[in-house]
Amino acid sequence: MEQYHISRGTYFYAIGLSYKKADAEIRGHFSLDDAAKTALLNQAKDNGIESLIVTSTCNRTEIYGFAEHPFQLIKLLCDNTKGTVEEFQDVAYVYKNREAIAHMFRVGSGLDSQILGDFEIISQLKTSARVSKKLLLLNPFIERLVNAVIQASKRIKTETEISSGATSVSFASVQYIIKNIEDITNKNILLFGTGKIGRNTCENLVKHTKNEHITLVNRTKDKAEKIAGKFNLIVKDYANLQEEINETDILVVATGAQNPTIDKHIIQSHKPLLILDLSIPKNVHNNVTELENVSLIHLDYLSQITDETLEKRKLHIPLAEQIIEDVKSDFNQWLETRKFAPTIKALRNKLHDFKTAELDNQRKKISDFNEEQAELISNNIIQKITNHFAHHLKDDSCSTDESLELIKKVFQLENSTNV
């Protein structure tokens, strides 16, 4: 893929890190909340980056964008997180042009998810694209690519069973509780944090444990009350968090804070306490394990739980990959047309210059010159000529690069910039 296919002087990169090489602690260093994402995008704009999107989930943080060199994007990430360039180099990946395109398709289609078939990332890509577009940081290439990935994701969901069966971090956490806690129905369960993972975990707890002693706590109480109303659960004030922790047997933490919200000092009871931390960065401090009565499980461990459902999902990978190739082929065809669009535009402008000069000449020669008819006829001829060249350039049997150079030479067109 030549660079002028996309944007003159720059290349399309995907840079980031994921659960594959970076543990939860390192991923936490590079985690971006909404404020950090906005700061990163504004910094990119100030530094002349023309287009990029940023995603950050519990499993990965990535930037897809245009740059002369990937370090420009890496620096943006490190400047707006706790992560360092040295840490990034140890665990990260950098993909360029076609490899970057292929990577986004696999990520958005659930094939690169920590739990195969988890499509949570696709909503992140949609949101990221909307935010970048609002800041005028979304060029036609990335917008078209994101839409193609969304299309592939939808087809894979409907045409395969790769996301069939109940398996997710929230489901795995509930399964872990059921398998490791006796008499689960009568235990006190406290859910701290009601984001998407918290909501899903709450639903799974209600559905699979038949427990009527589930309490919700959230910094914003009205959010917890909305969920509690749906499942007829108890809501307590954030100010009562320590009191509720000391009454509970199972604590599920699904907050989105950048620093730990739970540590050993908040735990005063001595009865057995199981804590599940479903947050990135980690929201439960490791020092809780210094307490003999506390057991701590993090989402990275829960994500490793494989079962029969996941094995069945793997059977659908070939069909999912075929769907990706179909959609990606359509995208690449569009990309090829982008390659010659600037030349066709320059040719059209050249022909219009010819037309203007010739019509001016004819006006001087013909006293009753029909301006309207001459304009109509000449515009139709220009359209037919440019269409003819465009069809020729789309023909697979001809060399697009050679044809473009010939057209530029014959019509003395200047080097065209990206449209």
Backbone torsions as a table, in degrees:
resi	resn	phi	psi	omega
1	MET	NA	109.4	177.8
2	GLU	-67.1	150.6	-174.0
3	GLN	-65.6	-29.6	-177.4
4	TYR	-74.2	-9.1	171.3
5	HIS	-54.8	-33.6	-169.1
6	ILE	-116.0	-62.1	-176.3
7	SER	-155.8	123.3	-174.3
8	ARG	-58.3	128.4	174.8
9	GLY	83.8	-5.2	180.0
10	THR	-131.6	166.7	178.4
11	TYR	-125.3	159.1	178.0
12	PHE	-92.0	124.7	-178.0
13	TYR	-123.1	150.7	165.1
14	ALA	-120.8	117.2	178.2
15	ILE	-123.7	145.6	178.9
16	GLY	168.5	-168.3	178.1
17	LEU	-147.5	154.1	-177.2
18	SER	-143.9	-179.3	-179.6
19	TYR	-58.5	-19.5	-174.1
20	LYS	-64.7	-37.8	-179.5
21	LYS	-124.0	-17.7	-177.0
22	ALA	-107.8	124.9	178.2
23	ASP	-74.8	176.9	-174.4
24	ALA	-59.4	-37.8	-178.0
25	GLU	-65.3	-46.0	179.3
26	ILE	-66.4	-41.7	178.1
27	ARG	-60.0	-35.4	177.4
28	GLY	-63.5	-35.4	178.3
29	HIS	-61.6	-31.3	-176.2
30	PHE	-104.5	10.4	-179.8
31	SER	-70.5	143.1	-178.8
32	LEU	-122.5	120.4	171.1
33	ASP	-84.5	-179.2	-174.8
34	ASP	-60.6	-40.5	-179.4
35	ALA	-64.3	-41.3	-180.0
36	ALA	-67.7	-37.0	177.4
37	LYS	-62.3	-45.1	179.7
38	THR	-62.0	-42.9	179.0
39	ALA	-62.5	-40.2	179.1
40	LEU	-63.8	-44.8	-178.9
41	LEU	-64.2	-41.8	178.9
42	ASN	-66.2	-37.7	176.8
43	GLN	-64.7	-39.9	178.0
44	ALA	-60.5	-43.0	179.8
45	LYS	-63.7	-42.2	179.2
46	ASP	-65.0	-28.6	-178.1
47	ASN	-92.4	9.6	174.5
48	GLY	83.1	11.8	174.8
49	ILE	-72.0	128.1	-172.4
50	GLU	-86.8	-27.3	-176.0
51	SER	-161.5	131.6	174.7
52	LEU	-166.6	158.6	171.9
53	ILE	-130.5	153.1	-175.0
54	VAL	-128.1	131.2	175.6
55	THR	-126.0	145.8	177.6
56	SER	-149.5	113.4	178.2
57	THR	-124.3	-176.8	179.4
58	CYS	-67.4	-21.2	-175.9
59	ASN	-102.2	-17.5	-175.1
60	ARG	-161.7	155.1	168.2
61	THR	-130.7	128.4	-175.1
62	GLU	-142.1	150.4	169.7
63	ILE	-123.6	128.9	171.7
64	TYR	-112.1	121.0	-177.7
65	GLY	-171.7	179.9	-177.6
66	PHE	-102.7	136.4	178.9
67	ALA	-160.5	158.8	174.0
68	GLU	-72.2	-32.2	-179.1
69	HIS	-145.5	142.6	-176.7
70	PRO	-61.5	-23.4	-178.7
71	PHE	-61.1	-27.2	176.9
72	GLN	-59.7	-39.3	179.4
73	LEU	-77.9	-38.1	177.8
74	ILE	-61.0	-42.2	179.5
75	LYS	-62.9	-41.0	177.3
76	LEU	-57.8	-43.6	-179.0
77	LEU	-65.1	-47.0	-177.7
78	CYS	-69.0	-33.0	179.0
79	ASP	-66.4	-24.8	-173.8
80	ASN	-113.3	12.2	175.4
81	THR	-136.4	-178.1	176.3
82	LYS	-84.9	-7.1	-176.5
83	GLY	-73.3	155.2	178.2
84	THR	-113.2	161.8	178.4
85	VAL	-61.1	-38.7	-179.7
86	GLU	-62.9	-43.8	177.3
87	GLU	-62.7	-43.2	-178.7
88	PHE	-59.1	-46.7	-177.6
89	GLN	-61.7	-29.3	-178.6
90	ASP	-71.8	-33.6	-169.7
91	VAL	-125.1	-4.0	-168.3
92	ALA	-93.5	178.5	175.1
93	TYR	-136.7	152.7	176.8
94	VAL	-134.7	121.2	176.7
95	TYR	-117.1	148.3	-174.8
96	LYS	-126.8	137.1	175.4
97	ASN	49.6	-116.0	-173.6
98	ARG	-61.8	-35.2	177.0
99	GLU	-65.9	-36.9	177.9
100	ALA	-67.0	-39.7	177.0
101	ILE	-62.0	-47.8	-179.6
102	ALA	-60.7	-38.8	-179.6
103	HIS	-63.6	-44.7	179.7
104	MET	-61.9	-38.5	178.2
105	PHE	-61.6	-44.2	-178.4
106	ARG	-67.5	-40.3	179.6
107	VAL	-65.3	-50.8	-176.4
108	GLY	-67.7	-20.4	-178.1
109	SER	-96.4	6.6	175.6
110	GLY	81.9	1.0	-178.6
111	LEU	-79.1	-17.6	-179.4
112	ASP	-107.8	8.2	-177.5
113	SER	-73.5	154.3	178.9
114	GLN	-62.3	-37.4	170.0
115	ILE	-109.8	114.0	-174.6
116	LEU	-51.6	129.9	177.6
117	GLY	89.3	3.8	176.1
118	ASP	-81.0	115.7	-173.3
119	PHE	-99.4	16.3	-177.6
120	GLU	-55.7	-34.8	-174.7
121	ILE	-64.2	-26.3	-175.0
122	ILE	-65.7	-34.7	177.4
123	SER	-68.5	-33.0	175.9
124	GLN	-64.2	-43.4	179.3
125	LEU	-62.3	-42.1	178.5
126	LYS	-60.9	-48.8	-178.8
127	THR	-62.7	-43.9	-179.1
128	SER	-60.8	-41.2	179.7
129	ALA	-64.5	-40.8	179.1
130	ARG	-63.1	-43.0	-179.5
131	VAL	-63.9	-44.8	-179.8
132	SER	-64.7	-38.5	-180.0
133	LYS	-64.8	-39.0	179.0
134	LYS	-62.5	-31.9	179.9
135	LEU	-92.4	10.1	-179.7
136	LEU	60.9	38.5	179.2
137	LEU	-119.5	28.5	-179.4
138	LEU	-129.4	103.7	179.5
139	ASN	-83.4	170.2	-176.7
140	PRO	-58.6	-31.7	-178.3
141	PHE	-63.4	-55.3	-177.4
142	ILE	-66.4	-38.2	178.5
143	GLU	-60.4	-45.2	179.0
144	ARG	-65.5	-39.9	-179.7
145	LEU	-64.1	-46.7	179.0
146	VAL	-59.8	-42.5	178.8
147	ASN	-63.6	-36.6	177.7
148	ALA	-66.8	-41.0	178.6
149	VAL	-64.8	-40.6	176.8
150	ILE	-60.9	-42.4	178.4
151	GLN	-61.2	-45.4	179.1
152	ALA	-61.9	-42.3	179.9
153	SER	-60.9	-44.6	179.4
154	LYS	-62.3	-42.8	-179.2
155	ARG	-65.2	-41.6	-179.5
156	ILE	-64.3	-38.2	178.5
157	LYS	-63.6	-41.0	-173.9
158	THR	-89.5	-28.9	-174.4
159	GLU	-99.6	-8.1	176.7
160	THR	-130.9	173.7	177.3
161	GLU	-113.3	31.7	-176.1
162	ILE	-70.3	-17.5	177.2
163	SER	-112.6	17.4	-179.0
164	SER	-76.8	156.7	-179.9
165	GLY	81.2	157.0	-177.8
166	ALA	-89.6	106.6	174.5
167	THR	-154.1	120.6	179.6
168	SER	-165.1	172.8	178.2
169	VAL	-60.1	-42.9	-178.8
170	SER	-65.6	-39.8	178.2
171	PHE	-68.3	-43.3	179.8
172	ALA	-61.4	-37.0	179.7
173	SER	-64.7	-40.9	179.4
174	VAL	-68.5	-39.4	177.2
175	GLN	-62.0	-39.2	178.5
176	TYR	-62.9	-44.4	179.3
177	ILE	-59.5	-47.2	-177.5
178	ILE	-61.7	-39.6	-176.5
179	LYS	-76.5	-24.7	-171.9
180	ASN	-111.5	-8.7	-179.6
181	ILE	-117.7	121.8	177.8
182	GLU	-77.0	150.2	176.1
183	ASP	54.2	47.3	-174.4
184	ILE	-59.1	-30.6	-176.7
185	THR	-60.6	-31.2	-175.0
186	ASN	-102.9	7.4	179.9
187	LYS	-85.8	152.8	174.1
188	ASN	-85.5	127.2	-179.7
189	ILE	-119.1	129.6	178.7
190	LEU	-118.2	123.7	176.4
191	LEU	-106.7	117.3	-179.1
192	PHE	-108.3	109.6	-177.9
193	GLY	109.8	127.7	-174.8
194	THR	-126.5	39.4	170.7
195	GLY	-73.1	-163.9	-175.0
196	LYS	-62.7	-45.2	179.1
197	ILE	-64.4	-40.1	178.1
198	GLY	-61.6	-43.7	179.0
199	ARG	-62.9	-45.4	-179.5
200	ASN	-63.8	-40.5	178.7
201	THR	-64.0	-42.0	179.0
202	CYS	-58.8	-46.6	180.0
203	GLU	-61.4	-42.7	179.7
204	ASN	-67.4	-36.5	177.0
205	LEU	-61.0	-47.6	-179.5
206	VAL	-63.0	-43.2	-174.3
207	LYS	-70.3	-40.7	-168.6
208	HIS	-104.3	-16.8	-177.6
209	THR	-103.0	-18.1	-176.5
210	LYS	56.2	29.0	-176.7
211	ASN	-88.4	134.4	179.9
212	GLU	-108.8	16.3	-178.7
213	HIS	-120.1	46.3	-178.9
214	ILE	-101.8	126.0	-179.9
215	THR	-117.0	140.8	178.7
216	LEU	-111.4	138.7	172.6
217	VAL	-133.1	133.7	177.7
218	ASN	-145.9	148.6	178.6
219	ARG	-57.3	-40.1	175.6
220	THR	-98.5	104.3	-169.7
221	LYS	-64.3	-37.0	-175.7
222	ASP	-63.2	-29.5	177.0
223	LYS	-66.3	-42.3	178.2
224	ALA	-64.9	-38.0	-178.4
225	GLU	-65.6	-34.4	177.6
226	LYS	-63.0	-43.2	180.0
227	ILE	-71.2	-42.1	-179.7
228	ALA	-60.3	-39.0	179.2
229	GLY	-62.3	-35.4	-179.6
230	LYS	-66.9	-36.7	-175.2
231	PHE	-111.7	5.2	179.7
232	ASN	59.6	52.8	-178.2
233	LEU	-110.1	172.0	-179.4
234	ILE	-93.0	140.7	175.6
235	VAL	-119.9	133.7	177.0
236	LYS	-120.8	155.5	179.6
237	ASP	-68.2	150.4	176.8
238	TYR	-58.9	-31.7	179.4
239	ALA	-63.4	-21.1	-178.9
240	ASN	-96.3	13.0	-173.8
241	LEU	-56.1	-50.6	-176.9
242	GLN	-60.7	-43.3	178.8
243	GLU	-59.7	-42.3	-178.7
244	GLU	-69.9	-37.5	178.1
245	ILE	-61.4	-40.0	-178.1
246	ASN	-71.8	-13.6	178.3
247	GLU	-98.0	-12.4	-170.1
248	THR	-94.8	160.9	175.1
249	ASP	-103.4	-28.1	-177.4
250	ILE	-134.9	123.9	178.9
251	LEU	-115.4	120.7	176.7
252	VAL	-108.3	117.5	-177.8
253	VAL	-105.7	118.1	-179.2
254	ALA	-134.3	45.4	179.4
255	THR	-87.6	166.9	-177.2
256	GLY	-116.0	29.2	-177.6
257	ALA	-75.0	157.0	178.7
258	GLN	-84.0	-13.8	178.6
259	ASN	-131.6	157.8	-178.6
260	PRO	-54.3	135.6	177.0
261	THR	-100.9	-14.2	-179.6
262	ILE	-126.7	130.1	171.5
263	ASP	-140.1	179.5	-172.1
264	LYS	-63.6	-25.5	-175.2
265	HIS	-71.3	-21.1	-178.9
266	ILE	-85.7	-11.4	-177.6
267	ILE	-99.2	111.9	-176.1
268	GLN	-108.4	-16.8	-177.8
269	SER	-80.1	162.3	-178.7
270	HIS	-116.1	4.2	178.1
271	LYS	-81.4	159.1	-178.6
272	PRO	-55.7	134.0	-179.9
273	LEU	-135.2	121.1	174.8
274	LEU	-97.8	124.7	177.8
275	ILE	-114.4	127.5	173.8
276	LEU	-110.9	118.3	179.4
277	ASP	-101.0	108.8	-178.1
278	LEU	-102.9	25.6	-172.0
279	SER	-112.3	149.3	168.4
280	ILE	-133.7	122.5	-4.0
281	PRO	-60.0	165.5	178.3
282	LYS	-56.6	131.4	179.6
283	ASN	-105.2	2.1	174.1
284	VAL	-117.4	122.7	-178.3
285	HIS	-69.2	141.2	-179.1
286	ASN	-62.4	-17.6	-177.3
287	ASN	-67.9	-10.8	176.5
288	VAL	-65.2	-23.6	-179.7
289	THR	-72.6	-9.7	174.8
290	GLU	-72.8	-15.8	178.3
291	LEU	-87.9	126.2	-173.8
292	GLU	-64.3	-27.0	-176.2
293	ASN	-87.2	-2.8	-173.4
294	VAL	-106.6	134.1	171.3
295	SER	-115.9	131.7	-177.2
296	LEU	-118.3	127.3	176.6
297	ILE	-123.9	131.5	-179.8
298	HIS	-104.9	160.6	-175.6
299	LEU	-61.7	-27.3	177.9
300	ASP	-59.8	-38.1	178.3
301	TYR	-69.9	-43.3	-179.4
302	LEU	-62.3	-34.8	-178.6
303	SER	-69.5	-18.5	179.9
304	GLN	-83.4	-9.2	-179.3
305	ILE	-70.2	109.7	178.3
306	THR	-106.5	146.3	179.9
307	ASP	-142.1	-171.0	-177.1
308	GLU	-60.5	-34.6	-179.8
309	THR	-60.8	-46.0	-179.3
310	LEU	-65.8	-37.0	178.4
311	GLU	-63.5	-38.2	177.9
312	LYS	-67.5	-36.2	-179.8
313	ARG	-62.6	-35.6	-176.9
314	LYS	-60.8	-26.2	-179.9
315	LEU	-65.1	-20.0	-175.9
316	HIS	-97.1	2.3	-179.4
317	ILE	-61.4	-46.1	-179.4
318	PRO	-56.8	-42.8	179.4
319	LEU	-66.6	-39.8	177.8
320	ALA	-62.0	-41.7	179.2
321	GLU	-65.5	-34.9	177.4
322	GLN	-66.0	-41.8	177.5
323	ILE	-61.3	-43.7	178.3
324	ILE	-58.3	-44.7	-179.4
325	GLU	-63.3	-37.1	178.3
326	ASP	-62.7	-49.5	-178.2
327	VAL	-68.5	-39.9	-179.9
328	LYS	-64.4	-34.6	177.4
329	SER	-62.1	-42.3	176.9
330	ASP	-63.2	-40.7	179.3
331	PHE	-64.3	-43.0	-179.8
332	ASN	-64.9	-33.8	175.8
333	GLN	-64.3	-43.2	176.4
334	TRP	-60.7	-40.5	-178.9
335	LEU	-63.1	-36.9	177.9
336	GLU	-64.0	-37.4	178.8
337	THR	-68.0	-30.2	176.1
338	ARG	-63.0	-27.2	-176.8
339	LYS	-64.3	-41.2	-176.6
340	PHE	-103.5	-2.8	179.7
341	ALA	-57.3	-42.2	178.7
342	PRO	-62.0	-36.9	179.5
343	THR	-68.5	-41.9	177.7
344	ILE	-62.9	-38.8	178.1
345	LYS	-64.6	-43.5	178.7
346	ALA	-64.8	-37.9	177.8
347	LEU	-64.0	-44.4	179.4
348	ARG	-60.3	-42.8	179.1
349	ASN	-63.7	-38.3	179.3
350	LYS	-64.4	-44.0	179.8
351	LEU	-65.2	-36.2	176.7
352	HIS	-66.2	-33.4	175.0
353	ASP	-64.1	-42.7	176.4
354	PHE	-59.0	-44.9	-178.1
355	LYS	-61.1	-48.1	-177.8
356	THR	-59.2	-43.6	-179.7
357	ALA	-65.4	-42.2	-177.8
358	GLU	-70.1	-39.9	178.8
359	LEU	-64.9	-38.0	176.0
360	ASP	-61.0	-40.4	-180.0
361	ASN	-65.8	-42.0	-177.7
362	GLN	-71.0	-32.0	177.6
363	ARG	-60.4	-37.5	-179.1
364	LYS	-71.3	-29.0	-176.2
365	LYS	-88.7	-32.3	-172.5
366	ILE	-111.8	122.1	-175.5
367	SER	-71.3	-38.3	-179.2
368	ASP	-106.1	42.4	-177.2
369	PHE	-58.8	126.1	-178.9
370	ASN	-85.6	94.0	-174.8
371	GLU	-60.6	-46.2	-175.0
372	GLU	-65.3	-44.9	-178.3
373	GLN	-67.1	-41.1	-179.8
374	ALA	-63.8	-40.1	179.0
375	GLU	-63.0	-44.8	-178.5
376	LEU	-63.5	-47.7	-177.7
377	ILE	-64.5	-45.5	-177.6
378	SER	-66.1	-37.5	177.9
379	ASN	-65.7	-38.3	177.3
380	ASN	-64.0	-40.5	179.1
381	ILE	-64.4	-43.9	178.8
382	ILE	-60.3	-42.0	-180.0
383	GLN	-63.3	-42.4	-180.0
384	LYS	-64.7	-40.8	-179.6
385	ILE	-65.2	-47.5	-178.7
386	THR	-66.4	-37.1	176.9
387	ASN	-63.0	-39.9	-179.4
388	HIS	-62.3	-45.0	178.5
389	PHE	-65.7	-40.4	-179.7
390	ALA	-62.3	-44.0	177.9
391	HIS	-62.3	-39.4	178.4
392	HIS	-61.9	-43.7	-177.6
393	LEU	-69.4	-25.0	177.3
394	LYS	-79.9	-12.8	-177.5
395	ASP	-69.8	121.6	-178.1
396	ASP	-65.4	-20.7	-175.9
397	SER	-78.9	-10.2	-179.6
398	CYS	-110.0	157.3	177.2
399	SER	-83.5	111.4	-177.7
400	THR	-60.6	-43.9	-177.5
401	ASP	-62.0	-44.7	-180.0
402	GLU	-65.6	-41.4	-180.0
403	SER	-64.0	-42.1	178.8
404	LEU	-60.7	-44.2	-179.7
405	GLU	-64.5	-38.3	179.5
406	LEU	-65.8	-44.3	178.9
407	ILE	-60.5	-45.1	179.0
408	LYS	-61.0	-39.4	-177.8
409	LYS	-70.1	-47.0	-177.1
410	VAL	-63.2	-43.7	-176.1
411	PHE	-95.9	5.1	178.4
412	GLN	52.3	53.4	-179.8
413	LEU	-89.0	140.4	174.9
414	GLU	-73.3	156.8	176.8
415	ASN	-55.8	127.2	-175.3
416	SER	-88.9	147.7	174.8
417	THR	-94.1	169.7	-178.9
418	ASN	-65.8	143.4	177.2
419	VAL	-92.7	NA	NA
